Amino acid sequence: MTAAVRALLLAAGLALTGYGLSGLLGDAYITDPLDVLVWAVGGLVLHDGLWVPLVCLLGAFLVRGPVLRGWLVVAAAVTAVGLPAVLRADDDHDNPSLLPLPYLRNWLLVLAATAGLALLLAFAGRWRRRDRTLRSRDRAVRRRAPREGRS
């Protein structure tokens, strides 16, 4: 990546961060920005101190193959984002518009769809490796076969 593209991406990221911070600090519902800072630091510590090491350790020691490892990372991310809504689905405080969707079903559907895609990728990779092995074996057999008409 060129230096100009990196500088452009850095400037865009900083601009978006500044826009988000100005919206956060200017929000009328946030009375104590320190609470938001504590929440953000807690999320960072939880993510980097517990979640990422746990996913990496499970992936490194219990899972064989990059496709399955990748799917586990996706499943972990989807679960981290969706699990609060799944766990609070029946806790709507008599307001059916608070959590109106079937979150458990949707979470399971997303996990199933991503697992199906990972399965397709794994089968495609295995099929390509098998095809490549067969082609190289066929070439080796052709090279070793004696030519007809020569003594």
Helices and strands as residue ranges (DSSP letters): H 3-25, H 33-46, I 47-51, H 52-62, H 66-87, H 103-144
